[in-house]
Amino acid sequence: MTTATAAASIAPPAALRPVVAVDVDGVLNPDVPAVAAAAGYQPHHYTGPGPDGQHTEGTVWLHPDHGNWLTELVTAGAELVWCTSWRHLAATWIAARLGLPTDLAVIDVTAAGVRWGHQHKLFDLYQAVGDRPVAVLDDAFGGKDPDHAEYRTRRGAPTLLVPVNPRTGLRRSDIDTVRVWLHRLPGPDGRRRPATS
């Protein structure tokens, strides 16, 4: 997916549909294989081009429930997007193994990692989503990121950062945090969104 395609596939700010941005490593693919195996994650062997185009291979631990959990957020009114250094591989390789659509938007992450107190890929995400509400499921936020999220929220772009423990990966409580946040957002008519089961 090209940068132009990725940016174009995210609805314009006027739509106000909230976005949930999902990282892969540390979120869907925990850092500790023994913990992942004990928690029901399943190993998947990847061999092929990495995000940088160089050949890579390794084991990716994915949980069979995560696709359904993320789909619940779509049912609650959100648009899922990938915000990860996996880039297009998240939309094709990861999504297929979780039962998610393989055409989800991919944020063109130009830089990732925490530097100077900020998770740098958030700048790319915020540029792509504009003033739309956004929740971020990630395992690495910088110390200044909560202040920036609060600033965006005060400006009228509700922003929720959900720190996922990289040892365990995504938990049910992380999804529930986003679901509660989505429910509290005003709908297009300015009223609270209806609850979903």
C-alpha positions as CSV (number, residue, x, y, z in Angstrom):
1,M,0.0,0.0,0.0
2,T,1.4,3.4,-0.9
3,T,1.5,6.4,1.3
4,A,-1.2,8.1,-0.8
5,T,-3.4,5.1,-0.7
6,A,-3.0,4.7,3.1
7,A,-3.8,8.3,3.7
8,A,-6.8,8.3,1.3
9,S,-8.3,5.2,2.8
10,I,-8.8,7.0,6.2
11,A,-12.1,8.8,6.2
12,P,-11.9,12.6,6.2
13,P,-12.0,14.5,9.5
14,A,-15.5,15.6,8.8
15,A,-16.7,12.0,9.2
16,L,-15.7,12.1,12.9
17,R,-15.7,8.3,13.0
18,P,-13.3,7.5,15.8
19,V,-10.1,5.7,14.9
20,V,-8.4,2.9,16.9
21,A,-4.7,2.6,16.0
22,V,-3.1,-0.8,16.6
23,D,0.6,-1.7,17.0
24,V,1.9,-5.2,16.4
25,D,5.1,-6.0,18.4
26,G,4.4,-5.9,22.1
27,V,0.7,-5.6,21.5
28,L,-0.5,-8.4,19.3
29,N,2.9,-10.2,19.4
30,P,4.1,-10.2,23.0
31,D,7.8,-9.9,23.8
32,V,8.1,-13.0,26.0
33,P,7.4,-16.3,24.2
34,A,7.0,-18.4,27.4
35,V,4.4,-15.9,28.7
36,A,2.7,-15.8,25.3
37,A,2.4,-19.6,25.1
38,A,1.0,-19.8,28.6
39,A,-1.6,-17.2,27.8
40,G,-2.9,-19.1,24.7
41,Y,-1.0,-17.3,22.0
42,Q,-0.1,-19.5,19.0
43,P,3.3,-19.4,17.1
44,H,3.3,-18.4,13.5
45,H,6.5,-18.7,11.4
46,Y,7.1,-15.7,9.2
47,T,9.7,-15.7,6.4
48,G,9.8,-13.0,3.7
49,P,10.5,-9.4,3.3
50,G,10.5,-7.2,6.4
51,P,9.1,-3.7,6.4
52,D,12.5,-2.5,5.1
53,G,12.4,-4.9,2.2
54,Q,15.2,-7.1,3.5
55,H,14.6,-10.8,4.0
56,T,13.7,-11.7,7.6
57,E,12.2,-14.7,9.4
58,G,11.1,-15.5,12.9
59,T,8.2,-16.5,15.1
60,V,5.3,-14.3,15.7
61,W,3.0,-15.1,18.6
62,L,-0.7,-14.2,17.9
63,H,-3.8,-14.9,20.1
64,P,-6.9,-16.4,18.4
65,D,-9.2,-14.1,20.3
66,H,-7.6,-10.8,19.3
67,G,-9.3,-10.6,15.9
68,N,-12.8,-10.9,17.5
69,W,-11.8,-8.4,20.3
70,L,-10.7,-5.8,17.7
71,T,-13.8,-6.4,15.6
72,E,-15.9,-5.5,18.7
73,L,-14.4,-2.0,18.5
74,V,-15.5,-1.7,14.8
75,T,-19.0,-2.8,16.0
76,A,-18.8,0.0,18.6
77,G,-18.3,2.5,15.8
78,A,-14.5,2.7,15.4
79,E,-12.3,2.4,12.3
80,L,-9.3,0.2,12.9
81,V,-6.0,1.3,11.4
82,W,-2.5,-0.2,11.6
83,C,0.2,2.0,13.2
84,T,3.2,-0.2,13.3
85,S,6.7,-0.6,11.8
86,W,5.2,-3.8,10.2
87,R,3.4,-1.3,7.8
88,H,1.6,-3.1,5.0
89,L,2.6,-6.6,6.4
90,A,0.2,-5.9,9.3
91,A,-2.6,-5.5,6.8
92,T,-1.8,-8.6,4.8
93,W,0.1,-11.1,7.0
94,I,-1.0,-10.3,10.5
95,A,-4.7,-9.5,9.7
96,A,-5.2,-12.7,7.8
97,R,-4.1,-14.8,10.8
98,L,-6.4,-12.9,13.1
99,G,-9.5,-13.1,10.9
100,L,-9.4,-9.3,10.3
101,P,-10.0,-7.7,6.9
102,T,-6.8,-7.4,4.9
103,D,-7.7,-3.9,3.6
104,L,-7.5,-2.0,6.8
105,A,-5.7,1.4,6.5
106,V,-2.0,1.5,7.3
107,I,-0.4,4.6,8.7
108,D,2.8,5.3,6.9
109,V,5.1,5.2,9.9
110,T,8.2,7.2,9.0
111,A,9.9,6.9,12.4
112,A,9.1,4.7,15.4
113,G,10.4,4.4,18.9
114,V,10.5,6.8,21.8
115,R,12.8,9.8,21.4
116,W,12.8,13.1,23.3
117,G,9.8,12.0,25.3
118,H,7.6,11.2,22.3
119,Q,6.6,8.0,20.4
120,H,7.5,9.3,17.0
121,K,4.9,7.3,15.0
122,L,2.2,9.2,16.8
123,F,3.1,12.3,14.8
124,D,2.4,10.3,11.6
125,L,-0.9,9.0,13.1
126,Y,-2.1,12.4,14.2
127,Q,-1.4,13.9,10.8
128,A,-3.3,11.1,9.1
129,V,-6.4,11.3,11.4
130,G,-6.5,15.1,11.8
131,D,-9.1,16.1,14.5
132,R,-10.9,12.7,14.6
133,P,-11.1,11.0,17.9
134,V,-8.3,8.4,18.2
135,A,-7.4,5.6,20.6
136,V,-3.9,4.1,20.4
137,L,-3.1,0.5,21.5
138,D,0.7,0.5,21.9
139,D,3.4,-0.8,24.2
140,A,5.8,2.2,24.0
141,F,4.7,5.7,24.8
142,G,7.0,8.5,25.8
143,G,6.7,10.6,28.9
144,K,5.4,13.6,27.0
145,D,2.8,11.7,25.0
146,P,0.0,11.8,27.7
147,D,0.4,15.6,27.7
148,H,0.1,15.8,24.0
149,A,-3.0,13.5,24.0
150,E,-4.6,15.8,26.7
151,Y,-3.8,18.8,24.5
152,R,-5.4,17.2,21.5
153,T,-8.5,16.3,23.6
154,R,-8.8,19.9,24.9
155,R,-8.6,21.1,21.2
156,G,-11.6,18.9,20.3
157,A,-9.8,15.8,19.1
158,P,-10.4,13.2,21.9
159,T,-7.2,11.1,22.2
160,L,-6.8,8.0,24.4
161,L,-3.5,6.3,24.9
162,V,-3.8,2.7,26.1
163,P,-0.4,1.3,27.2
164,V,-0.3,-2.4,26.6
165,N,2.1,-4.5,28.7
166,P,4.6,-6.0,26.1
167,R,5.2,-9.1,28.3
168,T,1.5,-10.1,28.1
169,G,0.4,-8.3,25.0
170,L,-3.2,-7.1,24.4
171,R,-5.6,-8.0,27.3
172,R,-9.4,-8.0,27.5
173,S,-9.1,-5.0,29.9
174,D,-7.3,-3.0,27.2
175,I,-10.2,-3.6,24.8
176,D,-12.8,-2.7,27.5
177,T,-10.9,0.5,28.2
178,V,-11.3,1.5,24.5
179,R,-15.0,0.4,24.4
180,V,-15.9,2.6,27.4
181,W,-14.0,5.5,25.8
182,L,-15.9,5.0,22.5
183,H,-19.2,4.9,24.3
184,R,-18.5,8.2,26.0
185,L,-17.7,10.0,22.7
186,P,-20.4,12.2,21.3
187,G,-22.0,10.8,18.1
188,P,-22.4,12.8,14.9
189,D,-25.5,14.4,16.4
190,G,-23.6,15.5,19.5
191,R,-25.3,13.0,21.8
192,R,-23.6,10.0,23.4
193,R,-23.2,6.9,21.2
194,P,-25.6,4.0,22.0
195,A,-24.1,1.2,24.0
196,T,-23.2,-2.0,22.2
197,S,-23.2,-5.5,23.6
